[in-house]
Amino acid sequence: MAKETIYISIVILFMVGLGILGLLIGRSIKDPDDWVAASQSLGIIPLSGTYFATIVSATSIVSYTGYYYLNGWPGMWNFGGTLLTSFLAALWVAKRMREYGDTTFPEYISRRFGKTHSLLASIVILIGSVTLLSAQITAAVVVIRAIVDWNPILISILVLIVFVLFTAVGGMLAVAWTDTICAYTIIIGVWAMAINFLIKLGGFGSMMEGLHQINPQYVSAFSDAITPLTALGWLATWGICNFGAPQFVGRFLSATTPESASKSQAITALMLGLFITPLLIVGLGGRLILPGIEHQDLVFNSLVTETVHPILGGLMFAAVIAAIISTADSLLLLASTTFTRDIWKEFIKPEMESNFELNMSRIVTIIIGIIGVVLTFMQSDVIQSIHARAITLMGSSMAMLVLIGAFNKKITKAGAMASMIAGFIVASIWYSLGQPYGISPALAGPISSGLVMIIVSSFTKPMTKEELEPFFPEEV
């Protein structure tokens, strides 16, 4: 049997299995609240699984493998912020956000600061989530075309069908459990490939010696390409801006209790450690096993198709598809609920009936998926760049509403609005200027947002005790 047949067979079986599971779960979903947030009933295991799988997207496997391949150990800084996010969430943020009892991120913003803030946030979320969705579809095309020479449009449509199938029908509950399966598939697949590489290279020490011979900077903490300032930018992108990415914050809101929200993040941090370690080994070891690859997004496919047994290769491709699906379904769910619940129901038709809302959410899921496919063919950047830019713009606009706004009662409505606008504008300008002085927009945007929030709040009308009481009951 040709290896391409083995690859596609494993991937198809995996995708069909997830689709069937989503349909079975979806049969029990009758209420919009169940579809959106599983009635805040997710336990620690599915919650940590879905959070991990949402963070670990196609970017994390396909593009990061190439990043480590091309940059050596200094490349590890691009994942430092992700670990930081989970630790901060476990210690403070997840529990705090869950205590408020909101279902969606814009709902929290609306209650904390006002409907106008929520509308602005919802628009940013829609733009960001569709952009991130297109990055996942782009990755799916790249991966599947390494297996079979199908037309990119056909691949996009097939992948979209799988995304939509269990997201539109099963909602958050289906997403959570399919994500959990995807999470463990990802970890098992990456570890299997890492162990295979270490055996081929004669162990970790031999791999390090080989990398040092190629370029001593490959085994250092920083390099000419990845300076301490670059590392700080990565920490900010994923360590700060993730708190403005509602596909992550929304997971905190779906926990059974504030305590389970916090504990799930601690488990997620451990899972991330179990993922990034072998992924680094794959990228670094791949540099020695198959040198000469120049394009970042082609490294993973080349390593899988040319260096490992077809069955292991099929497992790795299934792991990538798992990462793609687990992130894409969350983005579809996020975008559809944002439009249906946080925009349409909140501002246009508040008296919308439950059945109509549920059906509308499912239809919007399909429409947004189609938009994501169209946008896929308009993107030309590396997948990692698309992903980072979308997270940076959302984070620059909204992260401080969580990191400061959820903990400081002195933040005013005017301060929050000025913060959102300033963060988004500064990050956008910083990108357009080519990141002056080597400073990442993920630093410039959130720092500007936070400073503006504090300064404007100091000179504007405080919120009333009645407005603050749901969030700071012990202080007002």
Solvent accessible surface area in square Angstrom, and as a share of the most:
residue,aa,sasa,rsa
1,M,180,0.80
2,A,62,0.48
3,K,77,0.33
4,E,71,0.32
5,T,61,0.35
6,I,32,0.16
7,Y,1,0.00
8,I,24,0.12
9,S,44,0.28
10,I,48,0.24
11,V,1,0.00
12,I,79,0.40
13,L,133,0.66
14,F,36,0.15
15,M,19,0.09
16,V,80,0.46
17,G,39,0.37
18,L,5,0.03
19,G,2,0.02
20,I,92,0.47
21,L,50,0.25
22,G,0,0.00
23,L,67,0.34
24,L,104,0.52
25,I,27,0.14
26,G,4,0.04
27,R,184,0.67
28,S,77,0.50
29,I,10,0.05
30,K,143,0.61
31,D,53,0.27
32,P,6,0.04
33,D,66,0.34
34,D,46,0.24
35,W,1,0.00
36,V,12,0.07
37,A,2,0.02
38,A,5,0.04
39,S,64,0.41
40,Q,39,0.17
41,S,60,0.39
42,L,3,0.01
43,G,26,0.25
44,I,51,0.26
45,I,93,0.47
46,P,11,0.07
47,L,0,0.00
48,S,1,0.01
49,G,1,0.01
50,T,0,0.00
51,Y,0,0.00
52,F,0,0.00
53,A,0,0.00
54,T,2,0.01
55,I,13,0.07
56,V,0,0.00
57,S,1,0.00
58,A,0,0.00
59,T,1,0.01
60,S,5,0.03
61,I,0,0.00
62,V,0,0.00
63,S,0,0.00
64,Y,7,0.03
65,T,0,0.00
66,G,0,0.00
67,Y,24,0.09
68,Y,0,0.00
69,Y,1,0.00
70,L,54,0.27
71,N,26,0.13
72,G,1,0.01
73,W,48,0.17
74,P,0,0.00
75,G,0,0.00
76,M,66,0.30
77,W,64,0.23
78,N,0,0.00
79,F,3,0.01
80,G,19,0.18
81,G,0,0.00
82,T,6,0.03
83,L,49,0.24
84,L,70,0.35
85,T,1,0.01
86,S,0,0.00
87,F,110,0.46
88,L,46,0.23
89,A,0,0.00
90,A,16,0.12
91,L,118,0.59
92,W,143,0.50
93,V,5,0.03
94,A,0,0.00
95,K,81,0.34
96,R,48,0.17
97,M,0,0.00
98,R,30,0.11
99,E,92,0.41
100,Y,21,0.08
101,G,39,0.38
102,D,2,0.01
103,T,27,0.16
104,T,13,0.08
105,F,3,0.01
106,P,2,0.01
107,E,53,0.24
108,Y,0,0.00
109,I,0,0.00
110,S,22,0.14
111,R,97,0.36
112,R,1,0.00
113,F,1,0.00
114,G,17,0.17
115,K,111,0.47
116,T,89,0.52
117,H,12,0.05
118,S,2,0.01
119,L,62,0.31
120,L,52,0.26
121,A,0,0.00
122,S,0,0.00
123,I,79,0.40
124,V,14,0.08
125,I,0,0.00
126,L,35,0.18
127,I,112,0.57
128,G,5,0.05
129,S,1,0.00
130,V,19,0.11
131,T,31,0.18
132,L,1,0.00
133,L,1,0.01
134,S,0,0.00
135,A,0,0.00
136,Q,0,0.00
137,I,0,0.00
138,T,27,0.16
139,A,0,0.00
140,A,0,0.00
141,V,17,0.10
142,V,36,0.21
143,V,0,0.00
144,I,9,0.05
145,R,109,0.40
146,A,34,0.26
147,I,6,0.03
148,V,27,0.16
149,D,121,0.63
150,W,86,0.30
151,N,87,0.44
152,P,36,0.23
153,I,98,0.50
154,L,82,0.41
155,I,1,0.00
156,S,0,0.00
157,I,81,0.41
158,L,72,0.36
159,V,2,0.01
160,L,18,0.09
161,I,96,0.49
162,V,22,0.13
163,F,0,0.00
164,V,17,0.10
165,L,63,0.31
166,F,0,0.00
167,T,0,0.00
168,A,7,0.05
169,V,43,0.25
170,G,0,0.00
171,G,0,0.00
172,M,4,0.02
173,L,50,0.25
174,A,0,0.00
175,V,0,0.00
176,A,0,0.00
177,W,106,0.37
178,T,0,0.00
179,D,0,0.00
180,T,11,0.06
181,I,78,0.40
182,C,0,0.00
183,A,0,0.00
184,Y,97,0.37
185,T,21,0.12
186,I,0,0.00
187,I,18,0.09
188,I,107,0.54
189,G,0,0.00
190,V,0,0.00
191,W,77,0.27
192,A,33,0.26
193,M,0,0.00
194,A,0,0.00
195,I,88,0.45
196,N,41,0.21
197,F,0,0.00
198,L,37,0.18
199,I,132,0.67
200,K,105,0.44
201,L,36,0.18
202,G,60,0.57
203,G,26,0.25
204,F,97,0.40
205,G,44,0.42
206,S,52,0.34
207,M,0,0.00
208,M,52,0.23
209,E,114,0.51
210,G,16,0.16
211,L,1,0.01
212,H,96,0.43
213,Q,151,0.67
214,I,81,0.41
215,N,50,0.26
216,P,79,0.49
217,Q,62,0.27
218,Y,24,0.09
219,V,41,0.24
220,S,43,0.27
221,A,48,0.37
222,F,75,0.31
223,S,19,0.12
224,D,120,0.62
225,A,74,0.57
226,I,3,0.02
227,T,53,0.31
228,P,85,0.54
229,L,68,0.34
230,T,44,0.26
231,A,4,0.03
232,L,85,0.42
233,G,3,0.03
234,W,31,0.11
235,L,49,0.24
236,A,3,0.02
237,T,7,0.04
238,W,9,0.03
239,G,0,0.00
240,I,46,0.23
241,C,0,0.00
242,N,3,0.01
243,F,2,0.01
244,G,0,0.00
245,A,0,0.00
246,P,2,0.01
247,Q,5,0.02
248,F,8,0.03
249,V,1,0.00
250,G,16,0.15
251,R,9,0.03
252,F,1,0.00
253,L,1,0.00
254,S,3,0.02
255,A,0,0.00
256,T,58,0.34
257,T,59,0.34
258,P,29,0.18
259,E,85,0.38
260,S,10,0.06
261,A,0,0.00
262,S,21,0.13
263,K,117,0.50
264,S,0,0.00
265,Q,0,0.00
266,A,46,0.35
267,I,55,0.28
268,T,0,0.00
269,A,4,0.03
270,L,125,0.62
271,M,10,0.04
272,L,0,0.00
273,G,27,0.26
274,L,94,0.47
275,F,0,0.00
276,I,17,0.09
277,T,62,0.36
278,P,0,0.00
279,L,1,0.01
280,L,13,0.06
281,I,11,0.05
282,V,1,0.00
283,G,0,0.00
284,L,0,0.00
285,G,0,0.00
286,G,0,0.00
287,R,48,0.17
288,L,44,0.22
289,I,45,0.23
290,L,39,0.19
291,P,90,0.57
292,G,65,0.62
293,I,27,0.14
294,E,154,0.69
295,H,94,0.42
296,Q,27,0.12
297,D,8,0.04
298,L,90,0.45
299,V,0,0.00
300,F,1,0.00
301,N,11,0.06
302,S,24,0.15
303,L,0,0.00
304,V,0,0.00
305,T,25,0.14
306,E,114,0.51
307,T,16,0.09
308,V,18,0.10
309,H,111,0.49
310,P,30,0.19
311,I,109,0.55
312,L,26,0.13
313,G,0,0.00
314,G,0,0.00
315,L,53,0.26
316,M,1,0.00
317,F,0,0.00
318,A,3,0.02
319,A,0,0.00
320,V,0,0.00
321,I,3,0.01
322,A,0,0.00
323,A,0,0.00
324,I,1,0.00
325,I,1,0.00
326,S,0,0.00
327,T,2,0.01
328,A,0,0.00
329,D,0,0.00
330,S,2,0.01
331,L,1,0.00
332,L,0,0.00
333,L,8,0.04
334,L,20,0.10
335,A,0,0.00
336,S,0,0.00
337,T,7,0.04
338,T,1,0.01
339,F,64,0.27
340,T,0,0.00
341,R,32,0.12
342,D,8,0.04
343,I,22,0.11
344,W,75,0.26
345,K,63,0.27
346,E,59,0.26
347,F,73,0.30
348,I,97,0.49
349,K,75,0.32
350,P,89,0.56
351,E,127,0.57
352,M,11,0.05
353,E,130,0.58
354,S,59,0.38
355,N,105,0.54
356,F,100,0.42
357,E,4,0.02
358,L,10,0.05
359,N,79,0.40
360,M,25,0.11
361,S,4,0.03
362,R,55,0.20
363,I,100,0.51
364,V,13,0.07
365,T,0,0.00
366,I,78,0.39
367,I,90,0.46
368,I,11,0.06
369,G,0,0.00
370,I,88,0.45
371,I,85,0.43
372,G,0,0.00
373,V,14,0.08
374,V,88,0.50
375,L,43,0.22
376,T,11,0.06
377,F,100,0.42
378,M,143,0.64
379,Q,53,0.23
380,S,112,0.72
381,D,76,0.40
382,V,47,0.27
383,I,2,0.01
384,Q,11,0.05
385,S,54,0.35
386,I,7,0.04
387,H,10,0.05
388,A,13,0.10
389,R,111,0.41
390,A,6,0.04
391,I,0,0.00
392,T,2,0.01
393,L,37,0.18
394,M,1,0.00
395,G,0,0.00
396,S,0,0.00
397,S,1,0.01
398,M,0,0.00
399,A,0,0.00
400,M,23,0.10
401,L,0,0.00
402,V,0,0.00
403,L,47,0.23
404,I,34,0.17
405,G,0,0.00
406,A,1,0.00
407,F,78,0.33
408,N,55,0.28
409,K,65,0.28
410,K,151,0.64
411,I,3,0.01
412,T,2,0.01
413,K,80,0.34
414,A,45,0.35
415,G,0,0.00
416,A,0,0.00
417,M,40,0.18
418,A,28,0.21
419,S,0,0.00
420,M,1,0.00
421,I,81,0.41
422,A,20,0.16
423,G,0,0.00
424,F,69,0.29
425,I,84,0.43
426,V,36,0.21
427,A,0,0.00
428,S,39,0.25
429,I,84,0.42
430,W,52,0.18
431,Y,37,0.14
432,S,92,0.59
433,L,113,0.56
434,G,58,0.56
435,Q,76,0.34
436,P,32,0.20
437,Y,184,0.70
438,G,47,0.45
439,I,53,0.27
440,S,18,0.12
441,P,3,0.02
442,A,0,0.00
443,L,17,0.08
444,A,13,0.10
445,G,0,0.00
446,P,0,0.00
447,I,92,0.47
448,S,26,0.17
449,S,0,0.00
450,G,6,0.06
451,L,102,0.51
452,V,41,0.23
453,M,0,0.00
454,I,87,0.44
455,I,98,0.50
456,V,40,0.23
457,S,12,0.08
458,S,78,0.51
459,F,171,0.71
460,T,46,0.27
461,K,165,0.70
462,P,100,0.63
463,M,18,0.08
464,T,62,0.36
465,K,144,0.61
466,E,137,0.61
467,E,57,0.26
468,L,13,0.07
469,E,86,0.39
470,P,61,0.39
471,F,4,0.02
472,F,0,0.00
473,P,76,0.48
474,E,120,0.54
475,E,83,0.37
476,V,62,0.36
